[in-house]
């Protein structure tokens, strides 16, 4: 179903913008967490990237019940970056909240953001709680370890990148002035998977940022659609993007990620343990210009038994269990996790999360 209703002429205070693809199983719960809080001045804009599942049928039910919903189903898939950009273009809110299609808003989240908008910052970053994929277990009460709201001005732009940059890989935390978004360069970041990061950190930097310390989102951890592309994303796409911003210091960028993490033996071994790195990734991504011992080491890691690598990394992170909960979750949910890995984690008192 392609929504043929005209775009609303009303100017809203806040547009919650979602780009979705093949999330019929999850988007209903996401919408329920939003529509229960919608009030006057708030709209919900959803761009469906030509989902082949029954997303359109699910959305038809919600559109019939909630006139604040604008649903646009694309005829072809343009990618997540272009779809979020389209969602903001369709929106008529002063601010746009780039919400995800499988996570949940906590009760009171919209009102909290509307209150924060009164100070008129260019960008609001919303803290989140991290849960297991089925939402049954809280893995982190606060993704950002902030106990009170924080403001960043232009003079603190390096601090902002250093302290918040890693968290911004999660697009659902971003609430931005629509006018600011629309005047920034965007197509250059299509295909990056992180268009919002390009919009935020491109030159000139956004000077007025508010971080809300209260966790207003429940992240469904481990449910990302890009998991099979983890090696390409976290070894190449993400660091290349972060290190492309000229207005920020190398120290601030380094706090977010290494410039070339694929050159780290530990990073490669970790990717191998999770099943994201194999001889196929070595052949596809390893630069031909890199020869010698570094290349041979990378090749050997790509051929190392993945189940053994998983066991070794479970041991490594079990010894650091207090700070490694999500790393252990990823390892124990890898297809290469064996009974030995689970027994090892259990021996250290680590309980696998559902």
N, C-alpha and C positions, 0 to 999 in steps of 0.2 A: 504494500500500500504506500503510495506517495501522497503525503499530506498536501492537499490542494488549497487549504485555507490560506487567506492572505496573511502576511506578516502583521502582527499587532502594530497599531499606530501609536499606542500608549508608550510613553517613556517610563520605564521601570527604574527602580532604584538598583535592583540586583537581578542579573540573569545568571542562572546556574546552567552552564554549558557542558554537555556531555557528548563525546564522540564514542560511538559504540560499534562493535563488530562481533557477531556470533555470541552474544551474551544473553540470549533468551532465558537461560537457566538462572541467571543472577540479577538481571537488570530490574526485575519486579521488586525484589527486596530493596535494591538501591532506591528505586522510585518511591517505595512506601516510606522509607526513612526521610525522604525529601518532602513529598506532598503533604504529609501530616503536619509539616511546619510552615508550609507556604502561606503567606499573608499578602495583603494588598501591597503592591509595589515590587513583588517578586515574580519572576517568570522562570520557566524551565525550557531550555532549548536543547534538542537532541538531534544529532546528525548520525544517521545510520549508514555506514560505509558499504551498502549493498550486501547486508548479511544474508547468506543462503539458508540460515536456520529460520525459526519462527519468530524472530524479533519483531517483525512488522505486525504479526497478530497480537503479540503481547502489548505493543505500543498502541494499537487500535483501541484496546480496552481502556487504557489510561487516558488517551486523547478524548474519548467519549465522556469521561467523567470529570476531567480537569481542563477547563478552557485556558488555563495559564500555560499549558504545554504547547510548544511549537515542535513538531516532528518533521524532519526532512530526511527522506530516504534517497540516497544517491543511486544512480543507475549503474555506476561502476565504482570500484574502490579506489580512492585516491591516496590512501595512507593516513595514518593517525594524525600526522602533523597538519596536513591540508584539511582534514575533517574538523579538527579543533579550530583552525583558522576560519573555516566556513561557519562553525557554530557561533563564534564571536561576531562574524559579519551579520548573521541572521538575528542576533540578539539586539534588544533595544534598551538594555539596562545601562545605567551609569557605570556600574561595575560588573565584571564577569568573573564568576567562580568556575574554574576549569575542573569540574568534578569528574571522577572516574566512573566506569559503568558497572563495577562489581563491589565497590566499597560502600560503607554506610555513613550517613551523617548521624552524630549523636544527638539526643534530644537537646533542644535549645541552641543548636549550632547556627542556624540562620539568624536568629535574633542577636546572637553574640557578634556575628559578622556585621549585621546592620548597625549595631552600636559602634563598632570599630570604624565603620565608614564615615561616621560623623566628623572625625578628625581630618577626613579627606586625604589620606595618604595615597600615593600613586600605586602602591603595591601592598597587599596584605598577605602574609604567609601564615597559614593555619596549622597548628600542631596536630598530631594524630597519635592514636593508640594503635599498636600493631597486634593483630590477632592471627591465630592459625587459619588455614584456608577455609575451615568450616566455621570459623568465628567462635569456637567453643573455648579457646584458651587464650588468655592475654599473654603475649610474649614480651611486649614493652608497653608500659603505661604511658610513656611519653617518648615519641621518637626524637624530638628535640628536648634536651635536658634543661629546659627553661622553666623557672618557677614563677616568673612574672613577665609581662609583656615587655618587648624590647623595640626601640626605635633606632633605625639606622639612617643617617643623613649621608650626603655625598662625601663628607670627610671621613666617614667610616665604611666606605665601600669595600675595602679590603677585609675588614672585620666581618662584614656581611657574607662575603664569599667564603671566608675561612670557616665561619661558624654555622652557616646555613646551607652552603653550596651543595654538600652531599645530599642533604634532605630534599633538595629541589629536583632530584631525579624523579620524585613522586609528583606528578602534575596536579593531583587532586588538592594539593595544599595552596594553590595559587589563586588569589583573588586580585584582579588587576583592573584599573580604570580602562574602560573600553576605548576611550579616546586615545589613551597612551598606547594601547595595543595596536590600534589601527594606524597610528602614525609611525610605527617602527617597521624595520625590514623584517619580512616574514618568509617569503618564498625561498630565500637562501637557506633556510633551515628545514625545508621539506626533505624528508628522508633521514633526518638526524635522529628522529624518535623523541626529541626533546625541544620542540619548537619554542616552548615557553621559556626555556633556559636561554636560548638565543635572543628572544625578545627582551628578557630581563637584563642580560649582561652585555649586550652589544653597546657600541659607542654611539651617543653619550650614555653613561650609566644612569639608571633610575635612582634619583637622589632621596626619595622620601618613602621609606619602607617601615611597616609595622609588623612585627611578629607576635601573633597571639599565642600565649604560652599554654592556654587550656587546650587539651586534646579534643577536637570537635569532630574527628573522623575516625571510624574504625576501618583500618586497612586489612583486607583479606590477603594476608601474606602467602606467597607461594602460588598465587593464581594468575600471575602475569602471562599474557599471551606470547611475550617475547622470550620466555625461558629457553626454548631451543636455540635461540640466537645469542645466548649469553656470552659466549667467547667474543664474537664480533662486537657486541655492544659494549661490554665492560673493558675489553682490552684495546679497542680501537675507537668506536664512535663516541663514547662518553669522554675519554681523555682528549681526543682531538678537538671536541667542542669546547671543553673547559679551557684548554690551552690556547684557544683561538682569540681570546678576548684581550686586546692590547692595553686596556686601561687598568688592569689588575696585575699585582706583583706576582712574580714566580712563587714566592713563599705562600701567598694566599691560594694560588692554583694548586700547589703541591699539597696543601692541607686537604684538598678535595680528592685528588688522585695523582698518581705518578703520570709523568708525561708520556712514557712508553712502558706501561705495565707488562706488556707482552715480553719484555726482556728480562723480567724477574723470574728466576727459577721457582721460587715459592708460589708466585701467582699462577704460573703454568701448571705446576703440580696440583694446586688447588682446583683449577679448572678441569684437570684430568680426573681428579677424584670425584667431581660432580658430573662427569660425563659430557662436559661442554667442549673438551679439547681432545682431539684424536689426530690420527695421521691425515685425515681429510682437512681439518682446520690448518694443520701445519702446511700442507700443500697449497691451500687457498690463500692463507694470510701471511705466512712468513715471508718477509721481504727477500728477494733474490740478492739484494746487495749485502745482506748479512750472511757471512760465511764463517768458516772456522769453528772454533770450540763452541761459541754461542749457538750456532745453527745445529751442530751435532747434539748439544745438550737438549735443545728444543725438540729435535727429532726423537731422541731417546725417551723423553718424557711422554711424547705422543704415542709411543709404543709400550710404555710401562703398563702392566696389568691394572686396569681401572679399579677393580675391586680391592686390590692391594693398596692402591693409592688412597682409596676411600677409607680403608682401615687406618692407615697412617695419619691421615688428616683428622679423623675422628679422635684418635689418640691425642693429637696436637691440641685440638680445640677442647677436648674434655679436660685437659690439664689447665685450661683457661675458662672453665665453664661459666664463671660469673660474668664474663664479658663476651661470651661467644654463643649465646642462645640461638640466634638466627643462622649463624654459620653451621652449627650442628644440625639445625632443622633442615637446612638445604642438603647437607651430606646424607642424613638419614632418610631423606625422601628422594635421593637419587636412585636411578635404576641400578646403580652399581653398589648400593649398600647391601651388605650380606648379613647373615645371622651373626657373624663374628663382629661386625661393626656395631650391631645392636647390643650384643653381650658386653662389648667393651664399654659402650656408653653407659649401660646399666651398672657396670662395675664401679664407675665413677659417680654413680648417683644421678645420672642424667636420664630423665624420663622422656622418651620420644613423644613429641606432640602429635596430636591427630591431624 
